[in-house]
Amino acid sequence: MNLFNRGTSFRRADRAERAVVPPPPTGSPAAATALLPDPGLAALTGEWAIDPAHSRIGFSVRHAMVTTVRGAFAEYQSRLYFDGRDPARSQAEIIVSTGSVDTGVEQRDAHLAGRDFLDSRTYPRMRFVSTAVEAVESDVYRMTGDLTIKDTTRPVVLELTYIGTVTDPFGYQRAGFDGTTTINRSEWGLTYSTKLAEGGAMVSEKVRLQLDIAAIRTPPAG
C-alpha cells in the first residue's frame, strides 16, 4: 500500500493527486513470517495512496522534563506495496522534507530545522526504507528498516497496527494503519543539549515517531 504518498514533489498534496507506486516485488518470496496472516487481508494486496487530509507523520519529545512537544512533517514522498498473503514481501519507502517540520510555534520550528538539529539546508531530506516485514499478530506487523537522518543511517523497528478497511460513500476502499517507534536522536547526530538547573536535559534524547495513516486503494493500471 502506498500509505504515505504526498505526490512527486515536496509540497502539500492535492486530494486529486495520484500516487506514483512501485511495481509489486518480483522473485522468490522472503522468509516465512512467524505468524500466518489473516486470510481476509489477501484482498488488500497491491498499491494504495495516502489521503493527506486524514494522515499524519509526526513525533513527540519530552521538553524540560515535564512537558511534551508534538509536531509533524507536512511534506514527504513515499512508496509502499502491501502483500496481504505474505507480509514479508511488503515494501515501504518514505522521504521527508526536513524543512517542513511543524510544531505550531514558528521560532521552535526554525530551531528544529536549523543546525542544532535537522540542519535542513545541508540535509533537506531524511529517509526510511524497509528491509523486512513480519506479522506479529493478526492485526500487528513489525517493519524493520534503515532510517537516514543527516549523514547517518541506522536500523529502526516500526510497530504497525492495522485499523481496518471500509468502503466510503464515494465507492473508494480505505485502510488505516498506526505506526510507532522510539529513537535516540543522538545516534543520528542530533546532539544539541542544554541542561536545566536541576541537572536534566531541556530536550530529551528519546523521540517517539508516530504514523497515523489513512490510505485509498489505487486502481490497477489499464
N, C-alpha and C positions, 0 to 999 in steps of 0.2 A: 504494500500500500504506500502510495506517496502521501504519507500523513502530514508532512511538514512543508510542502512546497509553497513558495510565495512567488513563483514565476521565474523568469530567466534573468532578472536583474535585481540588484539590491534596492528595492523600493517597496512601498506598501502595495500589496497585491489587489487587483481588481477582482470582484466576485466572478466576472465573466472569463477571467484568465484561465487557460487550460494548462495543466502541469505538463512539463516535459518529463516523461518517465522512462526508465531504462528498460531494456528487454528483459524478460524472465531469465534467470540463471540457466546456463547450459551445462552439460556434462553430468557426471555422476553426483547424486545427492551427497550431502555432507554426512558425517557420522550420525547414527541414530540418536534421537533425543532420549533423555532419561524417562520421559513420560509420553505416552501416546496422546496426541491432541484430540480435542473434542471433534468427532466426525462432522458435526454441523459446521465447523469452521472451514471445511473444504470448499464450500460455496463462496468463501471470501477470497480465494486465491486470485491474485492479479495485482493490477496497479490501481492506486487511489490518489485523489488530490485533496489538498487541505482546503477547509473552509476557514479562511483567515479571520472571519468575524467571530468565530467560536473556538479559536485555538490560541494557545499562549506558550511561548518558550521563555521561561522565567527562572529566577533564582531568589534565594533568601540568604541573609547572612546576619549574624549577631553583631550589633553595634553597641559600643560602650558597655558591653557585658550584660545589659539589662533590657535592651530593645532589639527588635528585628527589622531590618530594612529589606523590602521586597522590590524587585524590579523585573524587567523583561527586555528582550531584544525585538525590535519592531521589524527588522529587515533580515531576511535569510532566504537561502535556496536549499532544496534538498531533494533526494530521491529515495524511494523505499518500495521494495517489492515484497509482498507478503504471500507466503505459501502455507495455506491452512492445512494441507495434507502432511507436509513435512516442514515445520517451522525452522529447522536447521538450514533450509535453503533460502530463507528470507534475507534480504539485504537492505541496508539503510545508509544514507549519507546526508549530512546536514552541514551547510556552510553559513556562518553567521557574520553579519557586518558588525564588528566590534564598536563602531561609532554610533550604532543605533540603540545603545543602552538607554533605558528609560526607567527612572525610579520615581518620577514625579517631582523631582527637585532639580532645576537646571544646573545649579552650581555643583551639586553632587554628581550629576551625570557627566559634567565636564571633567571632574576629578577622576572618575572611573575610566573614562575614555583617554585620559592623559597618561603621561609617562610613569606615574606612580603605580598604575595598574595595567590596563589593557594596551596602552600606547598605540591607539588606533591609527595614527599617522604612519607609523613604521610597520605595524601589523594589522592591516584593515580587516583581516578575516580570521576566524577561528573555525575549526573543522572537526566533525565527528564522523568516523567511518566504521561501520560494524565489521567485526571479524568472526563472530559466532552468535547463534541464537539457539536457545533451548526452552522447551516447555517445562515449567516448574509445577504448575497446577493447571487445571482445565482452563482457567482464565488468567494465568500469570505466566509471563515469559521473562527470561533473563537474557539480555542482549549485551554481549561484550564487544568493545570497540576501542579504537585509538582516538583520543582527544588531543588535538593540537591547539595550543594557546601560545601566542607569540612564536618562539622558535623551539618550543618543547613539545614532544609527543609522548604521551603516556597512556597506558590502558585504563579503562574505566568499565564499570558494570552498571547497566541500567536495569531497574526492575520495572517491567511494563505490565500494567493491568488492563485487560480487555473489558471495556464497559458494556458493550452490546452493539447491536445493529438494528436499525429501523428503516422503513421507507417513509420519507416525508410526504406532505400533501402535494408536492410538485412531482412526485414519482422518482426522486433521487434516493439511492441507497446510501445510508450514512453509518459510519462506525466510529466508536470512541475508544481512546486509549489514554491512560495516565502513566507517566514515567517519572522516576526519581533516581537520583544518585547523589552522593556527597563526596566532594573532593577537598583536598588540602591545597589551597591556592598557591602556597609557597613552592609546591612541587612543579608548578608551571612557571616559576619565575615571578609570581606576583607577591613580592616580598615586602611591600610597604608595611611599616609597623610603627604606630605611635602608641606609647604606653600611657596609661592612666596613672593618676597619683596613687591609687590603691594597688598598682602593680599589674593590672590586667591590660589587655590589648584593646585599643579603640575599635579595631575591626578584626573579627575572628578569622583564624586561619581556615576554618571549615566553611564551605559554601555548599548549600544544597541546590541542585539543579532540578527544575520541575518542568515537565512537558505535559500540557493539557491539550489533547489532540482530538479534533473532530475532522473526519475525512469523508469525502464523497467519492464513490466508485467512478473510475474513469472508463467510459465505454471502450470496447476494443476498436482498434482502427479498422476502417474498411466497411 
